Amino acid sequence: MWDFPCDQCGACCRVIDCSFLTEDNKCSIYEKRPFICNTKKMFDEVYSKSMSKAMYFKQSEVACNNLKELYNG
């Protein structure tokens, strides 16, 4: 089963200038984070009708890696 390998680096949060991002790049509300920040919920409720879970998580991982390269050098 595919799962998104989030390492909580904070790169995606910096893109949207999230006010819940801590100084050490962690989400201060991770367990209660918004729907848009939860890749599993986004797949289940939005993308599951248009693509496979494997494809969704793979695309999410590619986007994540691009953001890491941009923000973490």
TAWO-V865464 format. One record per residue. N is the residue number from 1. RES is the residue in one small letter. BURIAL is b if it has 9 or more other ideal C-beta (glycine too) atoms within 8 Angstrom, else e. Layout:
BEGIN
n->N res->RES burial->BURIAL
n->N res->RES burial->BURIAL
END
This chain:
BEGIN
n->1 res->m burial->e
n->2 res->w burial->e
n->3 res->d burial->e
n->4 res->f burial->b
n->5 res->p burial->e
n->6 res->c burial->e
n->7 res->d burial->e
n->8 res->q burial->e
n->9 res->c burial->e
n->10 res->g burial->b
n->11 res->a burial->b
n->12 res->c burial->b
n->13 res->c burial->b
n->14 res->r burial->b
n->15 res->v burial->e
n->16 res->i burial->e
n->17 res->d burial->e
n->18 res->c burial->e
n->19 res->s burial->e
n->20 res->f burial->b
n->21 res->l burial->b
n->22 res->t burial->e
n->23 res->e burial->e
n->24 res->d burial->e
n->25 res->n burial->b
n->26 res->k burial->b
n->27 res->c burial->b
n->28 res->s burial->e
n->29 res->i burial->e
n->30 res->y burial->e
n->31 res->e burial->e
n->32 res->k burial->e
n->33 res->r burial->b
n->34 res->p burial->e
n->35 res->f burial->e
n->36 res->i burial->e
n->37 res->c burial->e
n->38 res->n burial->b
n->39 res->t burial->b
n->40 res->k burial->e
n->41 res->k burial->e
n->42 res->m burial->b
n->43 res->f burial->b
n->44 res->d burial->e
n->45 res->e burial->e
n->46 res->v burial->e
n->47 res->y burial->e
n->48 res->s burial->b
n->49 res->k burial->e
n->50 res->s burial->e
n->51 res->m burial->e
n->52 res->s burial->e
n->53 res->k burial->b
n->54 res->a burial->e
n->55 res->m burial->e
n->56 res->y burial->b
n->57 res->f burial->b
n->58 res->k burial->b
n->59 res->q burial->b
n->60 res->s burial->b
n->61 res->e burial->b
n->62 res->v burial->e
n->63 res->a burial->e
n->64 res->c burial->b
n->65 res->n burial->e
n->66 res->n burial->e
n->67 res->l burial->b
n->68 res->k burial->b
n->69 res->e burial->e
n->70 res->l burial->e
n->71 res->y burial->b
n->72 res->n burial->e
n->73 res->g burial->e
END
